[in-house]
C-alpha cells in the first residue's frame, strides 16, 4: 500500500472515530443544555429571587459535579490502555476499580455538602437577602444528592467511552433529561394525576421541585447504566466480584491521571463561585442576569462542549495506542466545528435574542443586563474559546494532565479573580466586570495551551522519534 493510500485509510479511520464520540456527545450535550434552559426558565418565571437562588447554588454544584468527570479522565485513560492492548481481564479490573473510586469520591464529597449546605450558603452568599438564602437552602437539599449521583454516572460513561461503547449513552441521556424536565415541571408547579378512582395531588414545590425532579431522574439513569455495565461481556465483565478486588497499581494509575484534572476543575469552579459572590454583592438584578446569561451561553456552546468532551476521548485512544499521528487532525477538525457552530449561534441570537430572553423574565432591568453580557460573550467566544478549553481537553486525553492542571489553577486563582475584582469592584462594572475578568482568563489560557500543543511538549519521549512534527503531520 502506498503512503497516499495508507494516509487515506488512516483518515477514514479518524473520521469514523470522531463520529463515534461526537454524535453521542452532541445528543447528550444538547439534551442537558435544553433541560437546563427550560428548567431555569421555569424557576425564573417564579421571581428574580428564585432565579438568583438557582444560579448561585448551581455554582456550588459546579464544584461538586466537576470532580466526577475529572476522575473519569483517569478511569478513561487506564481502561482505554488495557482495552487497546486487548487485555480483557485487565480491562475488567480497571473498570471495576474505576467504579469503586467514582462511588467512594462521590460519597465523600457530596454527603458533607448535604449536611453543611446552610453553612456554605452563609459563607459564600451571606450578603444575599433572607428570601434568596431560603430558596438556596431548599434547592440545595435535593441538588446536593443529585450531584452525588451525577458523579457516579460520569465514571460509568467514562468506562464506556474507553471501550468505545457510546451509542447507549445517547438514548439514556435523552431519557434522563426528558424525565427531569417532566418531573421538574410537575413538582415546581404542582398537578394532579387521576387513574380511575385514584387521585394523586402533587403540591407546588417551587424551586425545591427543580431539585427533586432532577434527583429522581438521575437515580433512574444510574440504575439503568449499572445494568448496562453489568450485562456487558464483549470488552469486560463487571459481574465478577474479582473485578472489584482492590488493586494498588490500578488505583494509583487512575488517581495519577484523575486527580490533577479534579484539582484543576475544582479550582476553576471555585474561582467561578468566588466571582459569583462578587456578583451577589451587587444585588439580585445582576445575579439573575448572570444566571440567564450562563444558561443562554450554554445553548450557544452545545457543539463546542460536545467537541471538547470528544477531544478527551479521542486523545485517550491515541494515548492508549501510543500513536499520535492524528492528533493535529483532531484539533483542526474541532477548531473548525467550534468556529462554524458559534457563528451560526451568533446569527440565531441576534435574530431571536429578545424572545429567547423573554422566556426567562419580563423584568426590564434583568433583560437589559443579560443582553449586555451575551453580546460581549458573542464577540469574544469565537476568537479564543477553542484554544482556551478545546486544546486542554485534548491534552488531558493525551496524558498531559499535570501541565493543564498547573496552568488552569494559576489562571483561575490569580488571573480570573484579580481581574474580576478589578473590573467589578474597583471599576464598579458589576456583572460585566466579572465577565471581563473571565475573558482575560480565557486569553491567557489560550496563549499558553496553544504554545504547548504546537511545541509538542506533551509527546512522550518514547513516541517522539516516531511521530512527525506537528507542522508536517496530516
ZAVEXSE-766139 format. One record per residue (C-alpha): residue number from 1; residue in one letter; x, y, z. Coordinates in Angstrom, 1 decimal. Example, Ala and Ser with C-alpha at 12.3 -4.5 7.8 and 13.67 -1.06 7.14 Angstrom:
ZAVEXSE-766139
<1; a; <12.3; -4.5; 7.8>>
<2; s; <13.7; -1.1; 7.1>>
END
This chain:
ZAVEXSE-766139
<1; x; <0.0; 0.0; 0.0>>
<2; x; <1.4; 3.4; -1.0>>
<3; x; <1.8; 6.2; 1.5>>
<4; x; <-1.1; 8.1; -0.1>>
<5; x; <-3.4; 5.1; 0.3>>
<6; x; <-2.2; 4.5; 3.8>>
<7; x; <-2.9; 8.2; 4.7>>
<8; x; <-6.4; 8.0; 3.2>>
<9; x; <-7.1; 4.8; 5.2>>
<10; x; <-6.0; 6.4; 8.4>>
<11; x; <-8.0; 9.5; 7.7>>
<12; x; <-11.2; 7.4; 7.2>>
<13; x; <-10.5; 5.6; 10.5>>
<14; x; <-10.1; 9.0; 12.2>>
<15; x; <-13.3; 10.3; 10.8>>
<16; x; <-15.2; 7.2; 11.9>>
<17; x; <-13.7; 7.5; 15.4>>
<18; x; <-14.7; 11.2; 15.6>>
<19; x; <-18.3; 10.3; 14.6>>
<20; x; <-18.4; 7.5; 17.2>>
<21; x; <-17.7; 10.0; 20.0>>
<22; x; <-19.0; 13.3; 18.6>>
<23; x; <-22.6; 12.2; 17.8>>
<24; x; <-23.5; 10.8; 21.2>>
<25; x; <-21.8; 13.7; 22.9>>
<26; x; <-23.8; 16.1; 20.8>>
<27; x; <-27.0; 14.4; 21.8>>
<28; x; <-26.1; 14.4; 25.5>>
<29; x; <-24.9; 18.0; 25.5>>
<30; x; <-28.0; 19.2; 23.6>>
<31; x; <-30.3; 17.3; 25.9>>
<32; x; <-28.5; 18.6; 29.0>>
<33; x; <-28.4; 22.2; 27.8>>
<34; x; <-32.1; 22.3; 26.7>>
<35; x; <-33.1; 20.8; 30.0>>
<36; x; <-31.1; 23.5; 31.9>>
<37; x; <-32.6; 26.2; 29.6>>
<38; x; <-36.2; 25.3; 30.3>>
<39; x; <-35.6; 24.4; 34.0>>
<40; x; <-34.0; 27.8; 34.6>>
<41; x; <-36.8; 29.4; 32.6>>
<42; x; <-39.5; 27.7; 34.8>>
<43; x; <-37.8; 28.8; 38.0>>
<44; x; <-37.0; 32.3; 36.7>>
<45; x; <-40.7; 32.8; 36.0>>
<46; x; <-41.5; 32.5; 39.7>>
<47; x; <-39.4; 35.5; 40.7>>
<48; x; <-35.9; 37.1; 40.3>>
<49; x; <-35.2; 35.8; 43.8>>
<50; x; <-35.7; 32.2; 42.7>>
<51; x; <-33.6; 32.7; 39.6>>
<52; x; <-30.8; 34.2; 41.8>>
<53; x; <-31.0; 31.2; 44.2>>
<54; x; <-30.9; 28.6; 41.5>>
<55; x; <-28.0; 30.2; 39.6>>
<56; x; <-26.0; 30.8; 42.8>>
<57; x; <-26.4; 27.2; 44.1>>
<58; x; <-25.5; 25.8; 40.7>>
<59; x; <-22.1; 27.4; 41.1>>
<60; x; <-21.6; 25.3; 44.2>>
<61; x; <-23.0; 22.3; 42.4>>
<62; x; <-20.5; 23.0; 39.6>>
<63; x; <-17.6; 22.5; 42.1>>
<64; x; <-19.0; 19.1; 43.1>>
<65; x; <-20.0; 17.8; 39.7>>
<66; x; <-16.7; 18.7; 38.0>>
<67; x; <-14.9; 16.1; 40.2>>
<68; x; <-16.7; 13.1; 38.8>>
<69; x; <-15.9; 13.7; 35.1>>
<70; x; <-12.3; 14.7; 36.1>>
<71; x; <-11.7; 11.4; 37.9>>
<72; x; <-13.4; 9.8; 34.9>>
<73; x; <-10.4; 11.0; 32.9>>
<74; x; <-8.2; 8.7; 34.9>>
<75; x; <-10.6; 5.8; 34.5>>
<76; x; <-10.9; 6.6; 30.8>>
<77; x; <-7.1; 6.5; 30.2>>
<78; x; <-6.4; 3.4; 32.3>>
<79; x; <-9.3; 1.4; 30.9>>
<80; x; <-8.5; 2.5; 27.3>>
<81; x; <-4.9; 1.4; 27.8>>
<82; x; <-5.9; -2.1; 28.7>>
<83; x; <-8.6; -2.2; 26.0>>
<84; x; <-6.3; -1.1; 23.2>>
<85; x; <-3.8; -3.8; 24.3>>
<86; x; <-6.6; -6.3; 24.0>>
<87; x; <-6.3; -7.3; 27.7>>
<88; x; <-9.8; -8.5; 28.6>>
<89; x; <-9.1; -9.3; 32.2>>
<90; x; <-7.1; -6.1; 32.7>>
<91; x; <-9.9; -4.0; 31.2>>
<92; x; <-12.4; -5.6; 33.6>>
<93; x; <-10.2; -5.0; 36.7>>
<94; x; <-9.5; -1.4; 35.6>>
<95; x; <-13.3; -0.8; 35.0>>
<96; x; <-14.2; -2.2; 38.4>>
<97; x; <-11.5; -0.2; 40.2>>
<98; x; <-12.7; 2.9; 38.4>>
<99; x; <-16.3; 2.2; 39.6>>
<100; x; <-15.2; 1.9; 43.2>>
<101; x; <-13.2; 5.1; 43.0>>
<102; x; <-16.1; 7.0; 41.5>>
<103; x; <-18.5; 5.9; 44.1>>
<104; x; <-16.2; 6.5; 47.1>>
<105; x; <-15.3; 10.0; 46.0>>
<106; x; <-19.0; 10.9; 45.2>>
<107; x; <-20.0; 9.8; 48.8>>
<108; x; <-17.0; 11.6; 50.5>>
<109; x; <-17.7; 14.8; 48.7>>
<110; x; <-21.4; 15.1; 48.4>>
<111; x; <-22.6; 13.9; 51.8>>
<112; x; <-20.8; 16.7; 53.7>>
<113; x; <-22.2; 19.2; 51.1>>
<114; x; <-25.7; 17.9; 52.0>>
<115; x; <-25.3; 18.2; 55.8>>
<116; x; <-23.4; 21.6; 55.7>>
<117; x; <-25.3; 23.3; 52.9>>
<118; x; <-26.6; 26.1; 55.0>>
<119; x; <-23.2; 26.8; 56.3>>
<120; x; <-21.9; 27.0; 52.7>>
<121; x; <-24.7; 29.4; 51.8>>
<122; x; <-23.8; 31.7; 54.6>>
<123; x; <-20.1; 31.5; 53.8>>
<124; x; <-20.3; 32.4; 50.1>>
<125; x; <-23.7; 34.2; 49.8>>
<126; x; <-24.2; 35.8; 53.2>>
<127; x; <-24.8; 39.1; 51.6>>
<128; x; <-27.9; 37.8; 49.8>>
<129; x; <-31.4; 38.6; 51.1>>
<130; x; <-33.0; 36.2; 53.6>>
<131; x; <-35.6; 35.2; 51.0>>
<132; x; <-32.9; 34.3; 48.4>>
<133; x; <-31.0; 32.3; 51.0>>
<134; x; <-34.1; 30.4; 52.0>>
<135; x; <-34.6; 29.4; 48.4>>
<136; x; <-31.0; 28.4; 48.1>>
<137; x; <-31.3; 26.0; 51.1>>
<138; x; <-34.5; 24.4; 49.7>>
<139; x; <-32.9; 23.8; 46.3>>
<140; x; <-29.6; 22.5; 47.7>>
<141; x; <-31.3; 19.9; 49.9>>
<142; x; <-32.1; 17.9; 46.7>>
<143; x; <-29.3; 19.1; 44.3>>
<144; x; <-26.5; 18.1; 46.7>>
<145; x; <-27.7; 14.4; 46.5>>
<146; x; <-28.2; 14.8; 42.7>>
<147; x; <-24.6; 15.8; 42.4>>
<148; x; <-23.5; 12.6; 44.1>>
<149; x; <-25.5; 10.5; 41.5>>
<150; x; <-24.1; 12.6; 38.7>>
<151; x; <-20.5; 11.9; 39.6>>
<152; x; <-21.2; 8.2; 39.7>>
<153; x; <-22.8; 8.3; 36.3>>
<154; x; <-19.8; 10.2; 34.9>>
<155; x; <-17.4; 7.4; 35.8>>
<156; x; <-19.7; 4.9; 34.2>>
<157; x; <-19.8; 6.9; 31.0>>
<158; x; <-16.0; 7.2; 31.1>>
<159; x; <-15.7; 3.4; 31.2>>
<160; x; <-18.0; 3.0; 28.2>>
<161; x; <-16.1; 5.7; 26.3>>
<162; x; <-12.8; 3.9; 27.0>>
<163; x; <-14.1; 0.8; 25.2>>
<164; x; <-15.9; 2.8; 22.5>>
<165; x; <-19.4; 2.0; 23.7>>
<166; x; <-21.1; 5.3; 23.0>>
<167; x; <-24.5; 4.8; 21.5>>
<168; x; <-26.4; 3.7; 24.6>>
<169; x; <-25.4; 7.0; 26.2>>
<170; x; <-27.4; 8.9; 23.7>>
<171; x; <-30.8; 7.3; 24.5>>
<172; x; <-30.0; 7.1; 28.2>>
<173; x; <-29.3; 10.9; 28.3>>
<174; x; <-32.4; 11.7; 26.3>>
<175; x; <-34.5; 9.6; 28.7>>
<176; x; <-32.9; 11.1; 31.8>>
<177; x; <-33.2; 14.8; 30.7>>
<178; x; <-36.7; 14.3; 29.3>>
<179; x; <-37.8; 12.8; 32.6>>
<180; x; <-36.1; 15.5; 34.5>>
<181; x; <-37.9; 18.2; 32.6>>
<182; x; <-41.3; 16.5; 33.1>>
<183; x; <-40.8; 15.8; 36.8>>
<184; x; <-39.4; 19.3; 37.4>>
<185; x; <-42.4; 20.9; 35.7>>
<186; x; <-44.8; 18.8; 37.8>>
<187; x; <-43.0; 19.4; 41.1>>
<188; x; <-42.4; 23.1; 40.5>>
<189; x; <-46.0; 23.9; 39.6>>
<190; x; <-47.9; 21.1; 41.2>>
<191; x; <-50.5; 18.9; 39.5>>
<192; x; <-53.0; 16.1; 39.8>>
<193; x; <-52.9; 12.5; 38.4>>
<194; x; <-56.2; 10.6; 38.2>>
<195; x; <-56.3; 6.9; 37.4>>
<196; x; <-59.8; 5.6; 37.8>>
<197; x; <-61.0; 6.3; 41.3>>
<198; x; <-57.4; 7.0; 42.5>>
<199; x; <-56.5; 10.7; 42.6>>
<200; x; <-53.0; 11.8; 43.4>>
<201; x; <-52.4; 15.5; 44.0>>
<202; x; <-48.9; 16.9; 43.9>>
<203; x; <-48.4; 20.3; 45.7>>
<204; x; <-46.4; 23.0; 44.0>>
<205; x; <-42.9; 22.9; 45.5>>
<206; x; <-41.4; 25.9; 43.7>>
<207; x; <-37.6; 25.8; 43.5>>
<208; x; <-37.4; 22.6; 45.5>>
<209; x; <-39.3; 20.8; 42.7>>
<210; x; <-36.5; 21.5; 40.3>>
<211; x; <-34.0; 19.7; 42.6>>
<212; x; <-36.3; 16.8; 43.3>>
<213; x; <-37.2; 16.2; 39.7>>
<214; x; <-33.5; 16.1; 38.7>>
<215; x; <-32.6; 13.8; 41.6>>
<216; x; <-35.3; 11.2; 40.8>>
<217; x; <-34.4; 11.1; 37.1>>
<218; x; <-30.6; 10.8; 37.9>>
<219; x; <-31.2; 7.8; 40.2>>
<220; x; <-33.2; 6.0; 37.5>>
<221; x; <-30.5; 6.7; 34.9>>
<222; x; <-27.7; 5.5; 37.3>>
<223; x; <-29.6; 2.2; 37.8>>
<224; x; <-30.0; 1.7; 34.1>>
<225; x; <-26.4; 2.5; 33.5>>
<226; x; <-25.3; -0.1; 36.1>>
<227; x; <-27.5; -2.7; 34.4>>
<228; x; <-25.8; -1.9; 31.0>>
<229; x; <-22.3; -2.2; 32.6>>
<230; x; <-23.1; -5.5; 34.3>>
<231; x; <-24.6; -7.0; 31.1>>
<232; x; <-21.5; -6.0; 29.0>>
<233; x; <-19.5; -9.1; 28.2>>
<234; x; <-17.6; -8.3; 25.0>>
<235; x; <-14.9; -5.9; 26.5>>
<236; x; <-15.0; -6.6; 30.3>>
<237; x; <-17.0; -8.5; 32.9>>
<238; x; <-18.2; -6.4; 35.9>>
<239; x; <-20.5; -9.1; 37.1>>
<240; x; <-17.4; -10.9; 38.6>>
<241; x; <-16.5; -9.9; 42.2>>
<242; x; <-12.8; -10.2; 41.3>>
<243; x; <-13.2; -7.1; 39.1>>
<244; x; <-13.8; -5.1; 42.2>>
<245; x; <-10.9; -6.5; 44.2>>
<246; x; <-8.6; -3.6; 45.3>>
<247; x; <-5.6; -3.3; 43.1>>
<248; x; <-3.0; -0.8; 44.3>>
<249; x; <-1.4; -0.3; 40.9>>
<250; x; <-4.7; 0.4; 39.1>>
<251; x; <-5.8; 2.7; 41.8>>
<252; x; <-2.5; 4.6; 41.6>>
<253; x; <-2.7; 4.9; 37.9>>
<254; x; <-6.4; 6.1; 37.8>>
<255; x; <-5.7; 8.6; 40.6>>
<256; x; <-2.5; 9.7; 38.9>>
<257; x; <-4.4; 10.7; 35.8>>
<258; x; <-7.7; 11.6; 37.5>>
<259; x; <-6.6; 13.8; 40.5>>
<260; x; <-4.9; 16.5; 38.5>>
<261; x; <-8.0; 17.2; 36.4>>
<262; x; <-10.1; 17.0; 39.6>>
<263; x; <-7.9; 19.6; 41.3>>
<264; x; <-7.9; 21.7; 38.2>>
<265; x; <-11.7; 21.6; 37.7>>
<266; x; <-12.3; 22.2; 41.4>>
<267; x; <-10.1; 25.2; 41.5>>
<268; x; <-11.7; 26.6; 38.3>>
<269; x; <-15.2; 26.1; 39.6>>
<270; x; <-14.3; 27.5; 43.0>>
<271; x; <-13.0; 30.7; 41.3>>
<272; x; <-16.3; 30.9; 39.5>>
<273; x; <-18.0; 30.6; 42.8>>
<274; x; <-16.0; 33.4; 44.3>>
<275; x; <-16.7; 35.7; 41.4>>
<276; x; <-20.4; 34.8; 41.8>>
<277; x; <-20.0; 36.0; 45.4>>
<278; x; <-18.9; 39.3; 44.0>>
<279; x; <-22.0; 39.4; 41.8>>
<280; x; <-24.3; 38.7; 44.7>>
<281; x; <-22.8; 41.8; 46.4>>
<282; x; <-24.1; 43.9; 43.5>>
<283; x; <-27.7; 42.8; 44.0>>
<284; x; <-30.4; 40.5; 42.8>>
<285; x; <-30.7; 42.0; 39.4>>
<286; x; <-27.1; 41.3; 38.5>>
<287; x; <-27.3; 37.8; 40.0>>
<288; x; <-30.4; 36.9; 38.0>>
<289; x; <-28.9; 38.3; 34.8>>
<290; x; <-25.8; 36.2; 35.3>>
<291; x; <-28.0; 33.1; 35.7>>
<292; x; <-29.8; 33.8; 32.5>>
<293; x; <-26.6; 34.7; 30.6>>
<294; x; <-24.9; 31.4; 31.7>>
<295; x; <-28.0; 29.4; 30.6>>
<296; x; <-28.3; 31.0; 27.2>>
<297; x; <-24.5; 30.7; 26.6>>
<298; x; <-24.9; 27.0; 27.3>>
<299; x; <-27.2; 26.8; 24.2>>
<300; x; <-24.5; 28.7; 22.3>>
<301; x; <-21.8; 26.2; 23.3>>
<302; x; <-23.7; 22.9; 22.6>>
<303; x; <-21.4; 21.8; 19.7>>
<304; x; <-18.4; 23.3; 21.3>>
<305; x; <-18.8; 21.4; 24.6>>
<306; x; <-19.7; 18.2; 22.8>>
<307; x; <-16.5; 18.6; 20.8>>
<308; x; <-14.4; 19.3; 23.9>>
<309; x; <-15.6; 16.1; 25.6>>
<310; x; <-14.9; 14.1; 22.4>>
<311; x; <-11.4; 15.5; 22.2>>
<312; x; <-10.5; 14.0; 25.6>>
<313; x; <-11.9; 10.6; 24.5>>
<314; x; <-10.0; 10.8; 21.1>>
<315; x; <-6.8; 11.8; 22.9>>
<316; x; <-7.2; 8.8; 25.3>>
<317; x; <-7.4; 6.5; 22.3>>
<318; x; <-4.2; 7.9; 20.8>>
<319; x; <-2.6; 7.6; 24.2>>
<320; x; <-3.8; 4.0; 24.7>>
<321; x; <-2.3; 3.1; 21.2>>
<322; x; <0.8; 5.2; 21.7>>
<323; x; <0.0; 6.5; 18.2>>
<324; x; <-0.1; 10.3; 17.9>>
<325; x; <-0.2; 10.8; 14.2>>
<326; x; <-3.8; 12.0; 14.1>>
<327; x; <-3.7; 14.4; 17.0>>
<328; x; <-3.3; 17.6; 14.9>>
<329; x; <-6.1; 16.5; 12.6>>
<330; x; <-8.4; 16.1; 15.7>>
<331; x; <-7.5; 19.6; 16.9>>
<332; x; <-8.1; 21.2; 13.4>>
<333; x; <-11.4; 19.4; 12.9>>
<334; x; <-12.8; 20.6; 16.2>>
<335; x; <-11.5; 24.1; 15.8>>
<336; x; <-13.5; 24.4; 12.6>>
<337; x; <-16.5; 22.8; 14.2>>
<338; x; <-16.3; 25.3; 17.1>>
<339; x; <-15.9; 28.3; 14.8>>
<340; x; <-18.7; 27.4; 12.4>>
<341; x; <-21.2; 26.4; 15.1>>
<342; x; <-20.6; 29.6; 17.1>>
<343; x; <-21.0; 31.7; 14.0>>
<344; x; <-24.4; 30.1; 13.4>>
<345; x; <-25.4; 30.5; 17.0>>
<346; x; <-24.4; 34.2; 17.0>>
<347; x; <-26.7; 34.8; 14.0>>
<348; x; <-29.6; 33.0; 15.7>>
<349; x; <-29.2; 35.0; 18.9>>
<350; x; <-29.1; 38.3; 17.0>>
<351; x; <-32.3; 37.3; 15.3>>
<352; x; <-34.1; 35.8; 18.2>>
<353; x; <-32.4; 37.3; 21.3>>
<354; x; <-35.4; 39.2; 22.6>>
<355; x; <-38.0; 36.3; 22.5>>
<356; x; <-35.3; 34.0; 24.0>>
<357; x; <-34.7; 36.2; 27.0>>
<358; x; <-38.4; 36.8; 27.3>>
<359; x; <-38.8; 33.1; 28.2>>
<360; x; <-37.0; 33.8; 31.5>>
<361; x; <-38.4; 37.0; 32.8>>
<362; x; <-40.3; 40.2; 31.9>>
<363; x; <-38.2; 42.3; 34.3>>
<364; x; <-36.7; 45.1; 32.1>>
<365; x; <-33.5; 45.6; 34.2>>
<366; x; <-32.7; 41.9; 34.2>>
<367; x; <-33.3; 41.6; 30.5>>
<368; x; <-31.1; 44.6; 29.7>>
<369; x; <-28.2; 43.4; 31.8>>
<370; x; <-28.4; 39.8; 30.4>>
<371; x; <-28.4; 41.1; 26.9>>
<372; x; <-25.3; 43.2; 27.5>>
<373; x; <-23.5; 40.2; 28.9>>
<374; x; <-24.4; 38.0; 26.0>>
<375; x; <-23.4; 40.5; 23.3>>
<376; x; <-19.9; 40.7; 24.9>>
<377; x; <-19.8; 36.9; 25.0>>
<378; x; <-20.7; 36.6; 21.3>>
<379; x; <-17.8; 38.8; 20.4>>
<380; x; <-15.1; 37.1; 22.5>>
<381; x; <-16.0; 33.4; 22.4>>
<382; x; <-15.4; 32.6; 18.7>>
<383; x; <-11.9; 34.1; 18.9>>
<384; x; <-10.4; 32.2; 21.8>>
<385; x; <-12.8; 29.6; 23.3>>
<386; x; <-11.4; 26.6; 21.5>>
<387; x; <-7.8; 27.4; 22.4>>
<388; x; <-8.8; 28.1; 26.0>>
<389; x; <-10.8; 24.9; 26.5>>
<390; x; <-10.6; 22.6; 23.4>>
<391; x; <-6.9; 22.2; 23.3>>
<392; x; <-6.5; 21.5; 27.1>>
<393; x; <-9.3; 18.8; 26.8>>
<394; x; <-7.2; 17.2; 24.1>>
<395; x; <-4.0; 17.5; 26.2>>
<396; x; <-5.8; 15.8; 29.1>>
<397; x; <-6.7; 12.8; 26.9>>
<398; x; <-3.1; 12.6; 25.8>>
<399; x; <-2.0; 12.2; 29.4>>
<400; x; <-0.6; 15.8; 29.8>>
<401; x; <-2.8; 16.3; 32.9>>
<402; x; <-0.3; 17.9; 35.2>>
<403; x; <0.7; 20.8; 32.9>>
<404; x; <-3.0; 21.5; 32.2>>
<405; x; <-3.7; 21.4; 35.9>>
<406; x; <-0.9; 23.9; 36.8>>
<407; x; <-1.9; 26.4; 34.2>>
<408; x; <-5.6; 26.2; 34.9>>
<409; x; <-5.1; 26.6; 38.7>>
<410; x; <-2.9; 29.6; 38.1>>
<411; x; <-5.3; 31.4; 35.7>>
<412; x; <-8.3; 30.6; 37.8>>
<413; x; <-6.9; 31.6; 41.2>>
<414; x; <-4.8; 34.6; 40.1>>
<415; x; <-5.9; 35.9; 36.7>>
<416; x; <-9.6; 35.5; 36.9>>
<417; x; <-10.1; 36.5; 40.5>>
<418; x; <-7.8; 39.5; 40.2>>
<419; x; <-9.3; 40.9; 37.1>>
<420; x; <-12.9; 40.2; 38.2>>
<421; x; <-12.2; 42.1; 41.4>>
<422; x; <-10.5; 44.9; 39.5>>
<423; x; <-13.3; 45.4; 36.9>>
<424; x; <-16.3; 44.5; 39.1>>
<425; x; <-15.4; 46.2; 42.4>>
<426; x; <-12.7; 48.7; 41.8>>
<427; x; <-14.1; 50.0; 38.5>>
<428; x; <-17.7; 49.4; 39.6>>
<429; x; <-18.6; 47.4; 36.4>>
<430; x; <-20.5; 44.8; 38.5>>
<431; x; <-21.7; 41.8; 36.4>>
<432; x; <-19.9; 42.9; 33.3>>
<433; x; <-16.7; 43.3; 35.2>>
<434; x; <-16.9; 39.6; 36.3>>
<435; x; <-17.3; 38.5; 32.7>>
<436; x; <-14.4; 40.8; 31.5>>
<437; x; <-12.2; 39.1; 34.2>>
<438; x; <-13.4; 35.7; 32.7>>
<439; x; <-12.3; 36.8; 29.2>>
<440; x; <-8.9; 37.8; 30.4>>
<441; x; <-8.5; 34.3; 32.0>>
<442; x; <-9.5; 32.8; 28.6>>
<443; x; <-7.0; 34.8; 26.7>>
<444; x; <-4.1; 33.8; 29.0>>
<445; x; <-5.1; 30.1; 28.8>>
<446; x; <-5.4; 30.3; 25.0>>
<447; x; <-1.9; 31.6; 24.6>>
<448; x; <-0.3; 29.1; 26.9>>
<449; x; <-2.1; 26.0; 25.7>>
<450; x; <-1.6; 26.9; 22.0>>
<451; x; <2.1; 27.2; 22.5>>
<452; x; <2.2; 23.9; 24.5>>
<453; x; <0.3; 22.0; 21.8>>
<454; x; <2.3; 23.1; 18.8>>
<455; x; <5.7; 22.7; 20.5>>
<456; x; <4.6; 19.1; 21.3>>
<457; x; <5.9; 19.2; 24.8>>
<458; x; <3.1; 16.7; 25.7>>
<459; x; <4.5; 14.0; 23.5>>
<460; x; <6.0; 11.0; 25.4>>
<461; x; <9.8; 10.6; 24.7>>
<462; x; <9.2; 7.0; 23.6>>
<463; x; <6.9; 8.2; 20.8>>
<464; x; <8.7; 11.4; 19.8>>
<465; x; <11.1; 9.8; 17.4>>
<466; x; <8.3; 8.0; 15.5>>
<467; x; <5.9; 11.0; 15.2>>
<468; x; <6.4; 13.6; 12.5>>
<469; x; <6.4; 17.3; 13.6>>
<470; x; <3.0; 18.9; 14.1>>
<471; x; <3.6; 21.2; 11.1>>
<472; x; <4.1; 18.2; 8.8>>
<473; x; <1.5; 15.7; 10.1>>
<474; x; <-1.7; 15.3; 8.1>>
END
